Every structure is written in C-alpha cells, then in structure tokens.
Amino acid sequence: MPPFEIGNALRNGIVDIANTTAVFHASLVPEGVAMTLATQPDVGAARERRLRADESVARGQSPGFH
C-alpha cells in the first residue's frame, strides 16, 4: 500500500494499525506533527553558547571548553 494512502485506509477501517511517519498524515493526525516539533534540538541554545564563546575569545579570555 502506498504510504500516502495508509492514513485514509486507517480512517476507513481497512487496516487497524499503521506504522508510518505522522508527517505524511498531518491533516488526519495533527498530534504527530506536534511530537515531531517537540523532539527537535534547541538550535537557539547552541547558537547562544557559540556566541558566548566567540565573545570570550574576542576579549582574550579562554572560552572554558573542557
């Protein structure tokens, strides 16, 4: 069965369980997209750490990496 048709087959009762990517069926299962977004790494925090390290080096201080 094509992956983009599994959501409709599940909704219509043709299959009982579907093991597929939730993003394919975002209109049927919006919680799947929320779970995908919730597990993304915090890019902002990593960027802040890099900026602090760059500022420390610019001031002539050790960035404190271990």
PAPATOR-916754 format. One record per residue: residue number from 1; residue in three letters; chain; x, y, z of N, C-alpha, C in turn. Coordinates in steps of 0.1 Angstrom, whole numbers, plus 5000, padded with zeros to 4 digits. Example, Ala and Ser with C-alpha at 12.3 -4.5 7.8 and 13.67 -1.06 7.14 Angstrom:
<palo: 1; keba: ALA; guvex: A; n_u: 5132; n_v: 4943; n_w: 5078; ca_u: 5123; ca_v: 4955; ca_w: 5078; c_u: 5132; c_v: 4967; c_w: 5078>
<palo: 2; keba: SER; guvex: A; n_u: 5128; n_v: 4978; n_w: 5071; ca_u: 5137; ca_v: 4989; ca_w: 5071; c_u: 5129; c_v: 5000; c_w: 5079>
//
This chain:
<palo: 1; keba: MET; guvex: A; n_u: 5009; n_v: 4988; n_w: 5000; ca_u: 5000; ca_v: 5000; ca_w: 5000; c_u: 5009; c_v: 5012; c_w: 5000>
<palo: 2; keba: PRO; guvex: A; n_u: 5006; n_v: 5022; n_w: 4991; ca_u: 5014; ca_v: 5034; ca_w: 4991; c_u: 5013; c_v: 5042; c_w: 5005>
<palo: 3; keba: PRO; guvex: A; n_u: 5025; n_v: 5048; n_w: 5009; ca_u: 5025; ca_v: 5054; ca_w: 5022; c_u: 5015; c_v: 5065; c_w: 5024>
<palo: 4; keba: PHE; guvex: A; n_u: 5012; n_v: 5073; n_w: 5013; ca_u: 5002; ca_v: 5084; ca_w: 5015; c_u: 4988; c_v: 5079; c_w: 5015>
<palo: 5; keba: GLU; guvex: A; n_u: 4985; n_v: 5067; n_w: 5013; ca_u: 4971; ca_v: 5062; ca_w: 5013; c_u: 4968; c_v: 5054; c_w: 5026>
<palo: 6; keba: ILE; guvex: A; n_u: 4979; n_v: 5052; n_w: 5035; ca_u: 4977; ca_v: 5045; ca_w: 5047; c_u: 4968; c_v: 5052; c_w: 5057>
<palo: 7; keba: GLY; guvex: A; n_u: 4969; n_v: 5065; n_w: 5057; ca_u: 4960; ca_v: 5073; ca_w: 5066; c_u: 4946; c_v: 5071; c_w: 5063>
<palo: 8; keba: ASN; guvex: A; n_u: 4942; n_v: 5072; n_w: 5051; ca_u: 4928; ca_v: 5070; ca_w: 5047; c_u: 4924; c_v: 5056; c_w: 5049>
<palo: 9; keba: ALA; guvex: A; n_u: 4932; n_v: 5046; n_w: 5047; ca_u: 4929; ca_v: 5032; ca_w: 5049; c_u: 4926; c_v: 5030; c_w: 5064>
<palo: 10; keba: LEU; guvex: A; n_u: 4934; n_v: 5036; n_w: 5072; ca_u: 4932; ca_v: 5035; ca_w: 5087; c_u: 4919; c_v: 5042; c_w: 5091>
<palo: 11; keba: ARG; guvex: A; n_u: 4916; n_v: 5054; n_w: 5086; ca_u: 4904; ca_v: 5061; ca_w: 5089; c_u: 4892; c_v: 5053; c_w: 5085>
<palo: 12; keba: ASN; guvex: A; n_u: 4892; n_v: 5046; n_w: 5073; ca_u: 4881; ca_v: 5039; ca_w: 5068; c_u: 4880; c_v: 5025; c_w: 5073>
<palo: 13; keba: GLY; guvex: A; n_u: 4889; n_v: 5021; n_w: 5082; ca_u: 4888; ca_v: 5008; ca_w: 5088; c_u: 4893; c_v: 4996; c_w: 5080>
<palo: 14; keba: ILE; guvex: A; n_u: 4900; n_v: 4999; n_w: 5069; ca_u: 4906; ca_v: 4989; ca_w: 5061; c_u: 4918; c_v: 4982; c_w: 5068>
<palo: 15; keba: VAL; guvex: A; n_u: 4926; n_v: 4990; n_w: 5076; ca_u: 4936; ca_v: 4985; ca_w: 5084; c_u: 4934; c_v: 4989; c_w: 5098>
<palo: 16; keba: ASP; guvex: A; n_u: 4939; n_v: 4982; n_w: 5108; ca_u: 4937; ca_v: 4985; ca_w: 5122; c_u: 4948; c_v: 4994; c_w: 5128>
<palo: 17; keba: ILE; guvex: A; n_u: 4960; n_v: 4991; n_w: 5124; ca_u: 4972; ca_v: 4998; ca_w: 5129; c_u: 4981; c_v: 5002; c_w: 5117>
<palo: 18; keba: ALA; guvex: A; n_u: 4986; n_v: 5013; n_w: 5118; ca_u: 4995; ca_v: 5018; ca_w: 5107; c_u: 5009; c_v: 5023; c_w: 5114>
<palo: 19; keba: ASN; guvex: A; n_u: 5020; n_v: 5018; n_w: 5109; ca_u: 5033; ca_v: 5022; ca_w: 5114; c_u: 5039; c_v: 5030; c_w: 5102>
<palo: 20; keba: THR; guvex: A; n_u: 5037; n_v: 5043; n_w: 5103; ca_u: 5042; ca_v: 5052; ca_w: 5093; c_u: 5046; c_v: 5065; c_w: 5099>
<palo: 21; keba: THR; guvex: A; n_u: 5051; n_v: 5074; n_w: 5091; ca_u: 5055; ca_v: 5087; ca_w: 5095; c_u: 5043; c_v: 5096; c_w: 5097>
<palo: 22; keba: ALA; guvex: A; n_u: 5042; n_v: 5102; n_w: 5109; ca_u: 5030; ca_v: 5110; ca_w: 5111; c_u: 5029; c_v: 5123; c_w: 5102>
<palo: 23; keba: VAL; guvex: A; n_u: 5040; n_v: 5127; n_w: 5098; ca_u: 5041; ca_v: 5139; ca_w: 5089; c_u: 5033; c_v: 5137; c_w: 5076>
<palo: 24; keba: PHE; guvex: A; n_u: 5033; n_v: 5125; n_w: 5071; ca_u: 5026; ca_v: 5122; ca_w: 5059; c_u: 5011; c_v: 5124; c_w: 5061>
<palo: 25; keba: HIS; guvex: A; n_u: 5006; n_v: 5122; n_w: 5073; ca_u: 4992; ca_v: 5123; ca_w: 5076; c_u: 4988; c_v: 5134; c_w: 5085>
<palo: 26; keba: ALA; guvex: A; n_u: 4994; n_v: 5145; n_w: 5084; ca_u: 4993; ca_v: 5157; ca_w: 5093; c_u: 4978; c_v: 5162; c_w: 5094>
<palo: 27; keba: SER; guvex: A; n_u: 4971; n_v: 5161; n_w: 5083; ca_u: 4957; ca_v: 5165; ca_w: 5083; c_u: 4948; c_v: 5156; c_w: 5091>
<palo: 28; keba: LEU; guvex: A; n_u: 4952; n_v: 5143; n_w: 5092; ca_u: 4944; ca_v: 5133; ca_w: 5100; c_u: 4949; c_v: 5132; c_w: 5114>
<palo: 29; keba: VAL; guvex: A; n_u: 4962; n_v: 5134; n_w: 5116; ca_u: 4968; ca_v: 5133; ca_w: 5130; c_u: 4977; c_v: 5144; c_w: 5133>
<palo: 30; keba: PRO; guvex: A; n_u: 4971; n_v: 5156; n_w: 5137; ca_u: 4980; ca_v: 5167; ca_w: 5139; c_u: 4989; c_v: 5166; c_w: 5151>
<palo: 31; keba: GLU; guvex: A; n_u: 4986; n_v: 5156; n_w: 5160; ca_u: 4995; ca_v: 5154; ca_w: 5172; c_u: 5008; c_v: 5148; c_w: 5167>
<palo: 32; keba: GLY; guvex: A; n_u: 5009; n_v: 5141; n_w: 5156; ca_u: 5021; ca_v: 5136; ca_w: 5151; c_u: 5031; c_v: 5147; c_w: 5147>
<palo: 33; keba: VAL; guvex: A; n_u: 5026; n_v: 5158; n_w: 5141; ca_u: 5035; ca_v: 5169; ca_w: 5138; c_u: 5039; c_v: 5176; c_w: 5151>
<palo: 34; keba: ALA; guvex: A; n_u: 5031; n_v: 5177; n_w: 5161; ca_u: 5035; ca_v: 5183; ca_w: 5174; c_u: 5046; c_v: 5175; c_w: 5180>
<palo: 35; keba: MET; guvex: A; n_u: 5045; n_v: 5162; n_w: 5179; ca_u: 5055; ca_v: 5153; ca_w: 5185; c_u: 5069; c_v: 5155; c_w: 5177>
<palo: 36; keba: THR; guvex: A; n_u: 5068; n_v: 5156; n_w: 5164; ca_u: 5080; ca_v: 5158; ca_w: 5157; c_u: 5087; c_v: 5171; c_w: 5160>
<palo: 37; keba: LEU; guvex: A; n_u: 5079; n_v: 5182; n_w: 5162; ca_u: 5085; ca_v: 5195; ca_w: 5165; c_u: 5090; c_v: 5195; c_w: 5179>
<palo: 38; keba: ALA; guvex: A; n_u: 5083; n_v: 5188; n_w: 5188; ca_u: 5088; ca_v: 5188; ca_w: 5202; c_u: 5101; c_v: 5181; c_w: 5204>
<palo: 39; keba: THR; guvex: A; n_u: 5105; n_v: 5172; n_w: 5195; ca_u: 5117; ca_v: 5165; ca_w: 5197; c_u: 5129; c_v: 5171; c_w: 5189>
<palo: 40; keba: GLN; guvex: A; n_u: 5127; n_v: 5183; n_w: 5183; ca_u: 5138; ca_v: 5189; ca_w: 5176; c_u: 5148; c_v: 5195; c_w: 5186>
<palo: 41; keba: PRO; guvex: A; n_u: 5161; n_v: 5195; n_w: 5183; ca_u: 5170; ca_v: 5201; ca_w: 5192; c_u: 5169; c_v: 5216; c_w: 5193>
<palo: 42; keba: ASP; guvex: A; n_u: 5172; n_v: 5221; n_w: 5205; ca_u: 5171; ca_v: 5236; ca_w: 5207; c_u: 5183; c_v: 5243; c_w: 5200>
<palo: 43; keba: VAL; guvex: A; n_u: 5181; n_v: 5247; n_w: 5188; ca_u: 5191; ca_v: 5253; ca_w: 5180; c_u: 5195; c_v: 5267; c_w: 5186>
<palo: 44; keba: GLY; guvex: A; n_u: 5186; n_v: 5274; n_w: 5192; ca_u: 5188; ca_v: 5287; ca_w: 5198; c_u: 5198; c_v: 5286; c_w: 5209>
<palo: 45; keba: ALA; guvex: A; n_u: 5197; n_v: 5276; n_w: 5218; ca_u: 5207; ca_v: 5274; ca_w: 5229; c_u: 5221; c_v: 5271; c_w: 5224>
<palo: 46; keba: ALA; guvex: A; n_u: 5222; n_v: 5263; n_w: 5214; ca_u: 5236; ca_v: 5260; ca_w: 5208; c_u: 5242; c_v: 5273; c_w: 5202>
<palo: 47; keba: ARG; guvex: A; n_u: 5233; n_v: 5281; n_w: 5196; ca_u: 5238; ca_v: 5293; ca_w: 5190; c_u: 5243; c_v: 5303; c_w: 5201>
<palo: 48; keba: GLU; guvex: A; n_u: 5235; n_v: 5304; n_w: 5212; ca_u: 5239; ca_v: 5313; ca_w: 5223; c_u: 5253; c_v: 5308; c_w: 5229>
<palo: 49; keba: ARG; guvex: A; n_u: 5255; n_v: 5295; n_w: 5230; ca_u: 5268; ca_v: 5291; ca_w: 5235; c_u: 5279; c_v: 5294; c_w: 5226>
<palo: 50; keba: ARG; guvex: A; n_u: 5277; n_v: 5293; n_w: 5213; ca_u: 5288; ca_v: 5297; ca_w: 5204; c_u: 5290; c_v: 5312; c_w: 5204>
<palo: 51; keba: LEU; guvex: A; n_u: 5280; n_v: 5320; n_w: 5205; ca_u: 5282; ca_v: 5334; ca_w: 5206; c_u: 5290; c_v: 5338; c_w: 5219>
<palo: 52; keba: ARG; guvex: A; n_u: 5286; n_v: 5332; n_w: 5230; ca_u: 5294; ca_v: 5335; ca_w: 5243; c_u: 5308; c_v: 5331; c_w: 5241>
<palo: 53; keba: ALA; guvex: A; n_u: 5311; n_v: 5320; n_w: 5235; ca_u: 5325; ca_v: 5315; ca_w: 5233; c_u: 5332; c_v: 5325; c_w: 5224>
<palo: 54; keba: ASP; guvex: A; n_u: 5326; n_v: 5329; n_w: 5213; ca_u: 5332; ca_v: 5339; ca_w: 5204; c_u: 5335; c_v: 5352; c_w: 5211>
<palo: 55; keba: GLU; guvex: A; n_u: 5326; n_v: 5357; n_w: 5220; ca_u: 5328; ca_v: 5369; ca_w: 5227; c_u: 5340; c_v: 5368; c_w: 5237>
<palo: 56; keba: SER; guvex: A; n_u: 5341; n_v: 5356; n_w: 5243; ca_u: 5352; ca_v: 5354; ca_w: 5253; c_u: 5365; c_v: 5354; c_w: 5246>
<palo: 57; keba: VAL; guvex: A; n_u: 5366; n_v: 5348; n_w: 5234; ca_u: 5379; ca_v: 5347; ca_w: 5226; c_u: 5382; c_v: 5361; c_w: 5222>
<palo: 58; keba: ALA; guvex: A; n_u: 5372; n_v: 5369; n_w: 5218; ca_u: 5375; ca_v: 5383; ca_w: 5213; c_u: 5380; c_v: 5392; c_w: 5224>
<palo: 59; keba: ARG; guvex: A; n_u: 5376; n_v: 5389; n_w: 5237; ca_u: 5381; ca_v: 5396; ca_w: 5248; c_u: 5395; c_v: 5391; c_w: 5253>
<palo: 60; keba: GLY; guvex: A; n_u: 5399; n_v: 5380; n_w: 5247; ca_u: 5412; ca_v: 5374; ca_w: 5251; c_u: 5411; c_v: 5364; c_w: 5263>
<palo: 61; keba: GLN; guvex: A; n_u: 5399; n_v: 5360; n_w: 5266; ca_u: 5396; ca_v: 5350; ca_w: 5276; c_u: 5395; c_v: 5336; c_w: 5271>
<palo: 62; keba: SER; guvex: A; n_u: 5397; n_v: 5326; n_w: 5279; ca_u: 5395; ca_v: 5313; ca_w: 5275; c_u: 5380; c_v: 5310; c_w: 5275>
<palo: 63; keba: PRO; guvex: A; n_u: 5375; n_v: 5304; n_w: 5264; ca_u: 5361; ca_v: 5301; ca_w: 5264; c_u: 5356; c_v: 5291; c_w: 5274>
<palo: 64; keba: GLY; guvex: A; n_u: 5365; n_v: 5284; n_w: 5280; ca_u: 5362; ca_v: 5274; ca_w: 5291; c_u: 5357; c_v: 5261; c_w: 5286>
<palo: 65; keba: PHE; guvex: A; n_u: 5362; n_v: 5257; n_w: 5275; ca_u: 5358; ca_v: 5243; ca_w: 5270; c_u: 5366; c_v: 5233; c_w: 5277>
<palo: 66; keba: HIS; guvex: A; n_u: 5360; n_v: 5221; n_w: 5279; ca_u: 5367; ca_v: 5211; ca_w: 5287; c_u: 5371; c_v: 5200; c_w: 5277>
//
